């Protein structure tokens, strides 16, 4: 949290690659989406909501999944996309 001082932004930054396979966003080139890299980020919400552990932590912190599953909502995560 040191960089943002905001737990939601920090978690979103940590979660933003959940839907990305190994080797980061290289797969986005296969999906013809190297600039926006949105094709691999579609699964973030599903992965978060299907994880009992993540959901438990979010609930204990009073954070809704939709507050941390969209990298586009925080410029610290995807500032180059704005």
C-alpha distances in whole Angstrom, upper triangle without the diagonal:
4,6,6,5,6,6,9,8,6,8,11,10,10,14,15,17,19,22,23,25,25,25,22,24,27,29,28,31,33,32,33,30,28,27,25,24,25,27,25,22,24,24,20,21,24,22,19,22,24,22,23,20,17,19,19,15,15,18,17,14,16,15,18,18,19,15,14,17,18,16,18,17,14,15,12,13,17,18,21,22,22
4,6,5,8,9,12,11,9,12,14,12,13,16,18,20,21,25,25,27,27,26,24,25,28,30,30,32,35,34,35,31,29,28,27,26,27,29,27,24,27,27,23,24,27,25,23,26,28,25,26,23,21,23,23,19,19,22,20,17,20,18,21,21,22,19,17,20,20,18,20,19,15,16,12,14,18,18,21,23,23
4,6,8,10,12,9,8,12,13,11,12,15,16,18,20,23,23,25,25,24,22,23,26,28,27,29,32,31,32,28,26,25,24,23,24,27,25,22,25,25,22,23,26,25,22,26,28,26,27,24,21,23,24,20,20,23,22,19,21,19,21,21,21,18,16,19,18,16,17,16,13,12,9,11,14,14,17,19,20
4,5,8,9,7,6,10,11,10,12,15,15,18,20,23,23,26,26,26,22,23,27,28,27,30,32,31,31,28,26,24,23,23,23,26,24,21,24,24,21,21,25,23,21,24,26,25,26,23,20,22,23,19,18,21,20,17,18,16,18,18,18,15,14,16,16,14,15,14,10,11,8,10,13,13,17,18,18
4,7,9,8,8,11,13,12,14,16,18,20,22,25,26,28,29,28,25,26,30,31,30,33,35,34,35,31,30,28,26,26,26,29,27,24,26,26,22,23,26,25,22,24,27,25,25,23,20,21,22,18,17,19,18,15,16,15,18,19,19,15,15,18,18,17,18,16,13,14,11,14,17,17,21,22,21
4,6,5,6,9,10,11,12,14,16,19,20,22,24,27,28,28,24,25,29,30,29,32,34,32,33,29,28,27,24,24,24,26,25,21,23,23,19,20,23,22,19,21,24,22,23,21,17,18,19,16,14,16,16,12,13,12,14,15,15,12,11,15,15,14,16,13,11,13,11,12,16,16,20,20,20
4,6,5,6,8,10,10,12,14,17,17,20,22,25,26,26,23,24,28,28,28,31,33,31,32,29,28,27,24,24,23,25,23,20,22,21,17,17,20,19,16,18,21,19,19,17,14,15,15,12,10,13,13,9,11,9,12,13,14,10,9,13,14,14,16,14,12,14,12,13,16,18,21,21,21
4,5,5,6,9,10,10,12,15,16,18,20,23,24,25,22,22,26,26,25,29,30,29,30,26,26,25,22,21,20,22,21,17,18,18,14,14,17,17,14,16,19,17,18,17,13,13,15,12,10,12,13,10,10,7,9,10,10,7,6,10,11,11,13,10,9,12,11,11,14,16,19,19,19
4,5,5,6,9,10,10,14,15,17,19,22,23,23,20,20,24,25,23,26,28,27,28,24,23,22,19,19,18,21,19,16,18,18,15,15,18,18,15,18,20,19,21,19,15,16,18,15,13,16,17,13,14,11,12,12,12,8,7,10,10,9,11,9,6,9,7,8,11,12,16,16,16
4,5,5,6,9,10,13,14,17,18,21,21,22,18,20,23,24,23,26,28,27,28,25,24,23,20,19,19,22,19,16,19,18,15,16,19,17,15,18,20,18,20,17,14,16,17,14,13,16,16,13,15,12,14,13,14,11,9,11,12,10,13,12,10,11,9,8,12,14,17,18,18
4,5,5,6,8,11,11,14,16,19,20,21,18,19,22,23,22,26,27,26,27,24,23,23,20,19,18,20,18,15,16,16,12,13,15,14,11,14,16,14,16,14,10,12,14,11,10,13,14,11,13,10,11,10,11,9,6,9,11,10,13,12,11,13,11,10,13,16,19,19,20
4,5,5,6,9,10,13,14,17,19,19,16,16,20,20,19,23,24,23,24,21,20,19,17,15,15,17,15,12,13,13,10,11,14,13,11,14,16,15,17,16,12,14,16,14,12,15,16,14,15,11,11,10,10,8,4,6,7,6,9,9,8,11,9,7,10,13,16,15,16
4,6,5,8,10,13,13,16,17,17,14,14,18,19,18,21,23,22,23,20,19,18,16,14,14,17,15,12,15,15,11,13,16,15,13,17,19,17,20,18,14,16,19,16,15,18,19,17,18,15,15,13,13,11,8,9,9,7,10,11,9,10,8,5,9,11,14,14,16
4,6,7,8,12,12,15,15,16,13,15,18,19,19,22,23,23,24,21,20,20,18,16,16,18,15,12,15,14,11,13,15,13,12,15,17,15,17,15,12,15,17,14,13,17,18,16,18,15,15,13,14,13,9,10,11,10,13,14,12,14,11,9,12,15,17,17,19
4,6,5,9,10,13,14,15,13,14,17,17,17,20,22,20,22,19,19,19,17,14,14,15,12,10,12,11,7,9,12,9,8,12,13,12,15,14,10,13,15,13,12,16,17,16,17,14,14,11,12,11,7,7,9,8,12,13,12,14,13,10,12,16,17,17,19
4,6,8,8,12,13,14,11,11,15,15,14,17,19,17,19,16,15,15,13,11,10,12,9,7,10,10,7,10,12,11,11,14,16,15,18,17,14,16,19,17,15,19,21,19,20,16,16,12,12,12,9,7,7,6,10,11,11,12,11,8,9,13,14,13,16
4,5,5,8,10,10,7,8,12,12,12,15,16,16,17,15,14,15,13,10,10,11,8,7,10,9,8,11,13,11,12,15,16,15,18,17,15,17,20,18,18,21,23,21,22,19,18,15,15,16,12,10,11,9,13,15,14,15,14,10,11,15,15,15,18
4,6,8,10,12,10,11,14,13,14,17,18,17,19,17,17,18,16,13,12,12,9,7,9,7,6,9,10,7,8,12,12,12,15,14,12,14,17,16,16,19,21,20,21,18,17,13,14,15,12,10,11,11,15,16,16,18,17,13,15,18,19,18,21
4,7,10,12,10,10,12,11,11,15,15,13,16,14,15,16,14,11,10,9,5,5,7,5,5,9,9,7,10,13,13,13,17,17,15,16,20,19,18,21,24,23,23,20,19,15,15,17,14,11,12,12,15,17,18,19,19,15,15,19,19,18,21
4,7,8,6,6,9,8,9,12,12,12,14,13,13,15,13,9,10,9,5,7,9,8,9,13,13,11,13,16,16,16,20,20,17,20,23,22,21,24,26,25,26,23,22,18,18,19,16,13,14,13,16,18,19,19,19,15,15,18,18,17,20
4,6,6,8,9,7,10,12,12,13,15,14,14,17,16,12,13,11,8,10,12,11,12,15,15,13,15,18,17,17,21,21,19,21,24,24,23,27,28,28,29,26,25,21,22,23,19,17,17,17,19,22,22,23,22,18,18,22,21,20,24
4,5,8,8,9,12,13,13,15,17,16,15,18,18,14,16,15,11,13,16,15,15,18,18,16,18,21,20,19,23,22,21,23,26,25,25,28,30,29,31,28,27,23,24,25,21,19,20,19,21,24,24,24,23,19,19,23,22,22,25
4,6,6,8,10,12,12,14,16,15,13,16,17,13,16,15,12,14,17,17,17,20,21,18,20,24,23,22,26,25,23,26,28,27,27,31,32,31,32,29,29,25,26,26,22,20,21,19,21,24,23,23,21,18,18,21,20,20,24
4,6,7,9,11,12,13,15,13,11,13,13,10,13,12,9,11,14,14,14,18,18,16,18,21,21,21,24,23,21,24,26,25,25,28,30,28,30,26,26,22,22,23,19,17,17,15,17,20,20,19,18,15,14,17,16,17,20
4,5,5,8,10,10,11,9,8,10,10,7,10,10,8,10,13,14,14,17,18,17,19,22,22,22,26,25,23,25,28,27,26,29,31,29,30,27,26,23,22,22,19,17,16,14,16,19,19,18,18,14,13,16,14,14,18
4,5,6,7,9,10,10,8,11,12,9,12,11,10,13,15,16,17,21,21,20,22,25,25,25,29,28,26,28,31,30,29,33,34,33,34,30,29,26,26,26,23,21,20,18,19,23,22,22,21,18,17,19,17,17,21
4,5,5,7,9,9,8,12,12,9,11,9,8,11,13,14,15,19,19,18,20,23,23,23,27,27,25,27,30,29,29,32,34,33,33,30,28,25,24,25,22,20,19,18,19,23,23,23,22,19,18,20,19,18,21
4,5,5,6,5,5,8,9,6,8,7,7,10,12,13,15,18,19,18,21,23,23,24,28,28,25,27,30,30,28,32,34,32,33,29,27,24,23,24,21,18,17,16,16,20,21,20,21,17,15,18,16,14,18
4,5,5,6,5,9,10,8,11,10,10,13,15,17,19,22,22,22,24,27,27,28,32,31,29,31,34,33,32,35,37,36,36,33,31,28,27,28,25,22,20,19,19,23,24,23,23,20,18,20,17,16,20
4,5,8,8,12,13,11,12,10,10,14,15,16,19,22,22,21,24,26,26,27,31,31,29,31,34,34,33,36,38,37,37,34,32,28,27,29,26,23,22,21,21,25,26,25,26,22,20,23,20,19,23
4,5,8,11,11,9,10,7,9,12,12,14,17,19,19,20,23,24,24,26,30,30,28,29,33,32,31,34,36,35,35,32,29,26,25,26,24,21,19,19,19,23,24,24,25,21,19,21,19,17,21
4,6,9,10,9,10,9,11,14,15,17,19,22,22,23,25,27,27,29,33,33,31,32,35,35,33,36,39,37,37,33,31,28,26,28,26,22,20,19,19,23,24,23,24,21,19,21,18,16,19
4,6,6,5,7,7,9,11,12,15,17,19,20,21,23,25,26,27,31,31,28,29,33,32,30,33,36,34,34,30,28,25,23,24,22,19,17,16,15,19,20,20,21,18,15,17,14,12,16
4,6,5,9,9,10,12,14,17,18,21,22,22,24,26,27,28,31,31,28,30,33,32,30,34,36,34,34,30,29,26,24,25,22,20,18,16,16,19,20,19,19,16,14,15,12,11,15
4,6,9,10,12,13,15,18,18,21,23,23,24,27,28,29,32,32,29,30,33,32,30,33,35,33,33,30,28,25,23,24,22,19,17,14,13,17,17,16,17,15,11,12,9,8,12
4,5,8,10,10,12,15,15,17,20,20,21,23,25,26,29,29,26,27,31,29,27,30,32,30,30,26,25,22,20,20,18,16,13,11,10,14,15,14,15,13,9,11,9,7,10
4,6,6,7,10,12,13,15,17,17,19,21,22,23,27,27,24,25,28,27,25,29,31,29,29,25,24,21,19,20,17,15,12,11,11,15,15,15,16,13,10,13,11,9,13
4,6,5,7,10,10,13,14,15,17,19,20,21,25,25,22,23,26,26,24,26,29,27,27,23,21,18,16,17,15,12,10,10,10,13,15,15,16,13,11,14,13,10,13
4,6,6,9,11,13,14,15,17,18,19,21,24,25,22,23,27,27,25,27,30,29,29,25,23,19,18,20,17,14,13,13,13,16,18,19,20,16,14,17,16,14,17
4,6,7,8,11,12,12,14,17,17,18,22,22,20,21,24,24,22,25,28,27,27,23,21,18,17,19,16,13,12,12,13,16,18,18,19,15,14,17,16,15,18
4,6,6,9,10,10,12,14,15,16,20,20,17,18,22,21,19,22,25,23,23,20,18,14,13,15,12,9,8,8,10,13,14,16,16,12,12,15,15,13,16
4,6,7,8,10,11,13,14,16,19,20,17,18,22,22,20,22,25,24,23,20,17,14,13,15,13,9,9,10,12,14,16,18,19,15,14,18,18,15,18
4,6,5,6,9,10,11,12,16,17,15,15,19,19,18,20,23,22,22,19,16,13,12,15,13,9,10,12,14,16,18,20,20,17,16,20,20,18,21
4,6,5,6,9,10,11,14,15,12,13,16,16,14,17,20,19,19,15,13,10,10,12,9,6,8,9,12,13,15,17,17,14,14,18,19,17,19
4,6,5,6,8,10,13,14,11,11,15,15,13,15,18,18,17,13,11,7,7,10,9,5,8,11,13,13,15,18,19,16,16,20,21,19,21
4,6,5,6,9,12,14,12,11,15,16,14,16,19,19,19,16,13,10,11,14,12,9,11,14,16,17,19,22,22,19,20,23,24,22,24
4,6,5,6,10,11,9,10,13,14,13,16,18,18,19,16,14,10,12,14,12,9,12,14,17,18,19,22,21,18,19,23,24,22,25
4,5,5,8,9,6,7,10,11,10,12,15,15,15,12,10,7,9,11,9,8,11,13,16,16,17,20,20,17,19,22,24,22,24
4,6,7,10,8,6,10,12,10,11,15,15,15,12,10,7,10,12,11,10,13,16,18,18,20,23,23,20,22,25,27,25,26
4,6,9,8,8,11,13,13,14,16,18,18,16,14,11,13,16,14,13,16,18,21,21,23,26,25,22,24,27,29,27,29
4,5,5,6,8,10,11,12,14,16,16,14,13,11,14,16,14,13,17,18,22,22,22,25,24,22,24,27,29,28,29
4,6,5,6,9,10,10,12,14,15,14,13,12,15,17,15,15,19,21,24,24,24,28,27,24,26,30,32,31,32
4,5,5,6,9,10,11,13,14,13,14,12,16,17,15,15,19,21,24,23,24,27,25,23,25,29,31,30,32
4,5,5,6,9,10,11,12,11,11,9,13,13,11,12,15,17,20,20,20,23,21,19,22,25,27,26,28
4,5,5,6,9,10,10,9,9,7,11,12,11,12,16,18,21,20,20,24,23,21,23,26,29,27,28
4,5,5,6,9,10,10,11,11,14,15,14,15,19,21,24,22,23,26,25,23,26,29,31,30,31
4,5,5,6,9,9,10,10,14,13,12,14,18,19,22,21,20,24,22,21,24,26,29,29,29
4,5,5,6,5,7,7,11,10,9,11,15,16,19,18,18,21,20,19,22,24,27,26,27
4,5,5,6,7,9,12,12,12,14,17,20,22,20,20,24,23,22,25,27,30,29,30
4,6,8,10,12,15,14,14,17,20,22,24,22,22,25,24,23,26,29,32,31,31
4,5,9,11,14,12,12,15,18,19,22,19,19,22,21,20,24,26,29,28,28
4,7,10,12,10,12,15,17,19,21,18,18,22,21,21,24,26,29,28,28
4,6,8,7,8,11,13,15,17,15,15,19,18,18,20,22,25,24,24
4,5,5,7,9,12,14,16,14,15,19,19,18,20,22,25,24,24
4,5,6,6,9,12,14,13,14,18,18,16,18,21,23,22,22
4,5,5,7,10,12,10,12,16,17,15,16,19,21,19,19
4,6,7,10,11,8,10,14,14,13,15,17,20,18,18
4,6,7,10,9,9,13,12,11,13,16,18,17,18
4,6,9,9,10,14,14,11,12,16,18,16,17
4,5,6,8,11,12,9,10,13,15,12,13
4,5,6,8,9,6,6,9,11,10,11
4,6,7,9,7,6,8,10,8,8
4,7,9,8,8,10,12,11,10
4,5,6,7,8,11,10,10
4,5,5,4,8,8,8
4,6,6,9,11,11
4,6,9,9,11
4,5,6,7
4,5,6
4,6
4
